[in-house]
Structure formats: structure tokens, C-alpha cells
Amino acid sequence: MNRRSLIAGAGAALSAPLVGRLPVPAGATHDRTDDGADSPDLDSFDPTAVRTELAVGSREGVADPEANRPHGVSVWNAMPDVSTVEVRIVDVADDRVVLELTTKLAADAAVEFSLLEPSAYRLDVRVPAMDARETVEVSRSWFDCNGSSTQVGVFEDGRIDSRTVTTLLECADVTVSETPSE
């Protein structure tokens, strides 16, 4: 095993539990599922506490795990008070619910999930007290050799915003070709 493969493998193994906490690096690629406007609230995504960390699915049987890394999901209560949040995750390809959770989140706290099996998912986040809901599609293409995560924020003004980000830096299959010198 060459050193690059070892380093790449160690990085993926060590980062899998933290995939939902990916910071948004400068120049990161992301898809917004809100109205497309800048959301300074999500730009400051940094919960002070994580109430629950859940693994959804299994890595067993995942073909080429380094090229199909888990996708992180974080739901952040950015409000100043405790809020009840409902989260439902559906594996769209199999048309089955893989997670249903109702939790009370403290102010500035988050619940985090790691989607372990590459697939297409639909994430529904609902806050009954505000009659607010956000639906996010996580396509199969986010499960690749990069670290990626979907961040959802519940805000005091009654809105729920989301974005999906990726590092675009983790793939080790970079081919460098040399140009012969004259």
C-alpha cells in the first residue's frame, strides 16, 4: 500500500463520524434549497451542542467505500428557546422510511445524522409549533470520495433554511501527466 492510499484511507475513516459537522470551506460547492438568497444565518452554522448523533444504515456491503463516503446531516435549532423538531428521512430509491425522530432541541443545539448507505434520500424537517417545514433532496451523487453534508437551520422568524456542501478536495484519483521536455 502506498503512503497516499494509507493517508486517504485514514482520513476517510477518521472523518466519517464528523461528516455532519463539515465547516463550509472557502470556495465550497453548495446547493441551497431555500429561495436562493444569501442566508447569513446558515453561513454562521456552528451549534454549541450536539444533542444526538445517529448512524442511519450500515457501511456493510458498500461497494468501494472510499469512493462512496457517508453523507452528514445536521439540524440546528438556531432559536433562543427549546424547540420540538421532527425529522423524517426516506430512502427514495427503496421508497422506505429509514428514520423518524421527534426531539426537543435546546437553543443553539443540533441533532446530527450520518447517512451511511449511498442512495437518494428525502429529508423532511418540521417544527410543529411554528407550522414550518423544509424538504431537502439528497441525491445519490453526494456519496462520493468527498466529504459532504446537509445543514438545516430552524430560525426564530419561522423559517427553515438548508444547504448542502462538499469539500471537493478529498478524491485521491488525481492523474498528473508529464509533458516531455524538449
LINZI-V7992 format. One record per helix or strand of 3 or more residues. SS is the DSSP state (helix for helix, strand for strand). FROM is the first residue (numbers start at 1). TO is the last residue. If there is no record, write none. Layout:
ss=SS from=FROM to=TO
ss=SS from=FROM to=TO
This chain:
ss=helix from=3 to=21
ss=strand from=29 to=32
ss=helix from=40 to=43
ss=strand from=49 to=56
ss=helix from=65 to=67
ss=strand from=71 to=77
ss=strand from=83 to=91
ss=strand from=96 to=105
ss=strand from=109 to=115
ss=strand from=121 to=127
ss=helix from=128 to=130
ss=strand from=132 to=138
ss=helix from=140 to=142
ss=strand from=148 to=154
ss=strand from=160 to=166
